Amino acid sequence: MTMSGKQKQVASGFKRLAKEPLVLFAVITLGIFIYDGVREQPLEDQQRQEVALNQGDDLATIRVSDTIVASLEDDFSWLQGRQPTATETDELVQNWVQDEMLFRHALQQQLHLSDSKLREHLIEKLSLLWAGMPDEPDEVQVLNYYMDNIDDYYAEPQVSFTQVFFEQRPDAEEMILQRLKDGEQIAGDGYWMGDVIRGYGESIMRTSFGGEFFLALSSASVDEWIGPLESPRGYHYVRLDAFENSQPLRFEQVYDRVKRNMMGAQQSSRIDQQLAEIKNSFTVVRESE
């Protein structure tokens, strides 16, 4: 492979790595919906549905329905192991009404618009509701998704190299490089991971040595000494021993990952559809300060 070909492979591999957060989104979403599916609906959600924040009601109207009272009593019973007395029920309702007053007053003060954490929670909550529980795909559907998105399922490039490491930039750096090229053995300070690195993937290289270090090394010719290259720990003279190009991963290796990505893409599509439906109800104005 030519030098420019290597760089294209490196860039392509790094681009694929940037797409992986979708996997995390799918895992979190599945976990939340599975958890919600095995337990009863939270009391707070039941109350919010029953209380009159319905269309046509204002924030000043608080409706305490029989369903809300029953939910409060059921919650008490679950915690205490017995039914509440009439006095305890009155206290439960009174506490709930007080909380509802605080909640509605907070809405009136528009605190939900200035609280960044609450804003993020509401965005996440609505997104999860829109995404819904993804449909379980069969193996043929997963395979088709894998083939349609094959560029996302490649093993990252790997490098093997030999190095001479110095904690401080050496004074005669050009002379040291030439001596290494001439085949001399030079003792450096010794790198904590060792002076011979074998089969390190792109992501590990970028994290441990830095992006510029990896690009310079992966662009070098095999068996040629270059350097010194700077890393967070010091300065490295390196000789590229081997560069393994990015290769597609076998379907069997990534089946579960492909399935999660497919289900996550389905959920993202649902969110996009819902956003498209409400888009025209908003006006976006760009203001310069």
N, C-alpha and C positions, 0 to 999 in steps of 0.2 A: 504494500500500500504506500502511496506517496505521502509526503508530509502534509499536504493540503487535505488528503483523504482522512488522515488521522484526526485532524482538527475538526472536520465535519462530523466524524463519529463521536468525538468528545462533546461537541456542542449539542448533537442530537440526544446523546445519553443524558446530559444535564437537563435538557428541556423536558425529558420524560420524568425525571425526578421531581420537577416542579409541579407535576400534575397529581402527585400522590395524595395531597390533602383530601381529595374526594373520597379516598378509602376511609380516612378518619371520620369524615362526615357521615358516611354510610354506617360505620360501626356504631357511632354514638346514637344515630337515629334508631337503628335496629334495637339497641339496648334499651332506649327509653320506651319504645313501643312494646317491646316484649315485657318490660317491667309493668307498664300500665295495663297490659292485657291480663296479667295474672293477679291483679289486685282490684279491689273495688275502686270506683271513681272517688278521688279525694273529696273530703267534705267541703273544702273551700270551693272547688269547682261546682259542686252541687248547690252550694249557697249562692254562688254567682249566677247560676242559671235560674234559680228560683226567685232571687231578689229582683225587684222591678227596676233593673237597668234595661228594661225593654224599650222598644221604640214607642215613643209617645209619652213615656214617663220622664220626669226630670230628676236631677240628682237629689233633690230635697225629699222625694217620696221613697220611703223605705217600707217595703211590704214584707211582713213576716208570715209566711204561709205555713200550713200544717206540715208540709213536706220538710221545710227547714227545721221546724221544731222536732220532728221525728228524727231527722238526721243528727241534730245535736244530742238528742237522747240516746240514739244508737251509738254515737261516738263515746259518750259518757259510759254507757254500759260496757263497751268493748274495753275501755281503759280500767274501769273500776270493778267490773265483774258483777254488777247489779244495776237495776233500773234506778234512775234518779227520783228523788221525792219531788212533790209539787214545788216546794220551795227551791230545790236545786234546779229544776227545770226553768223556773222564773229567772234564776240567776244566770243560767246558761244563755237564755234569750237576751237578757239585759246586756251581758258581756258581748254577745254577738252584735247587737244593735250598736253598742258603743264602738266596736271595731268597724262596723259598717259606716258609722258617722265619720270616723277618722279617714277611712278609705275614700269616701266620697268628697270629703273636704280637701283631701290631697289632690283629687282629680280637679276640683274647682280651682285650686291654687296652681294647677298644671305642673305639679312637682314631677310627674312622670316624663315631662318634656326636658327637664334639666338634670335628671339623674341618669348618668351614663350607664350604670349597671342595670338599672331597671329597664332602660331603653333596650339594652342588649338582650335582656331576658324576654321582653315582649317580642322582639324580632325573632329570637330563637323559637319561642313558643308558637308564634303564628307560622313560621316556616315549617315546623314539625307537623302542625295540624294540616297544612296544605300538602306536605309531602306524603302523609299517610303511610300505611304499612305497605311496603313494596310487594309486588306479586312474586311468588316463588318461581323462578325460571327452571325449565328442564335443561338437560345436558346439551341438547341440540341448540337451544337458544344461547346458552353460555358460549358454546363453540363458535357460533356465528358472531357473537359480540367480540370474542377473542380475535377472530380473523379480520373483522372490520376495524379493529383498533390495535393491530399487531405491533405498531410502532411504540405502543405504551408498555410492551412486555418484552423488553430486551434486558439481558444481563449487562450491567455497566462495564465499561472498559476497565482492564486491570493492568497494573504495571509491576515489574520487578526491577530492582536497581541496587547497585552497590554505592556506598557513600563514604566520604571522609568529612567528618563534622567538626566544626570549630564553634565554640560558644561566642567568641568575639571575631569580628572581621579580621582576617589575617593581613599583615602588612604587605607581604610579597604575594598577593593573590594571583597575579598573572604567572609568576614563576612556579607557584605550586601547581597551577593548572597544567602548565607545560610539562612539569616533571611527572604528573600523573599520566599525561598523554604519552610520555616516553616510556611508561611501564614501571616507574619507580613505585615502591611501597612507601607511603607517607602515613605517619601516625598522627591522628587528630585527637580531639578530646573524647571521642567515643560518644555515640548517640544512645540514649536510654532505651530505645527500641531495637538497638542493634545496628550494625553497619551494613547488613545485607537484608533487604526487604523483599519479600516474595509475595506476589499475587495480591497486592493491595488494590481494592476497588476505588473508583473515582470519588465516591462520596467520602470514604475514609481519608483519602489523600487530601481532598479539599479541606476537610475538617482539621486534620493533624498538621498539614504543611502549608495550606493556603492555595487559593485558586491559581495565582500566577505561577507558583511552584509547580503545580500539576501540569498546567498548560506547557510550560517550558520543558518539563521532563518528557511529556508525551509527544512533543514535537521534535525531540532530539533523535539522532540516529543511534541505532543499536550499537553498543560497545564503544561509544564515544563519550569521553569525559567532558562535562560542562560545569560552569559555576564560577564563583560561588552563588548559589541560590539562597535567598533569605527566607527563613521561616520564623514563626514566633519564638523558637528556642535558640536560633543562631544562624549559622551559615554552612551550607552544604555544597561540597563538590560531589557530583553524582554521575554515575555511568548507567545508562539505560541498558538493562540486560534483556528485557522482553516487554513487548506491548501486545496485549490481547484485545482485539477489537470487540466491540459490543456485538453480542449474538442473541437471536431470539430465544426466549425461554420456552421449553416444551409446555404444551397445554396442560399436561398432567401436573407439572410443577406449580402452575399458577392458577389452577382451577378455582380454588376458593377466593383468591384475590380478584380474578376476573368476575366471578359471580357477585362479589360485594360491589365492585365497580359498576356492574350492570344495574344492580338494584339501586345504587346511589344515583346513577344517571337518570333512572326512571323517576326517582323522587325529585331530582333537580328540574326535570322537565315539567313535572306537575307544578312546582313553584313558579317556574317561568310562565306557565299558562295562566296561573292566578294573577301574577303581576301584570300580564298583558291585559287582563280583564279590568283591572282597577287603574291602569295607567292613565286613561283619559279623564279620570275624576280628579287628577291633580294637575296643578300648574307649577312648573319649575321656573324660577326666576333667578338668574345669576346676577349677584350684586357685587360691585367693586367697592372696596373700603378705601 
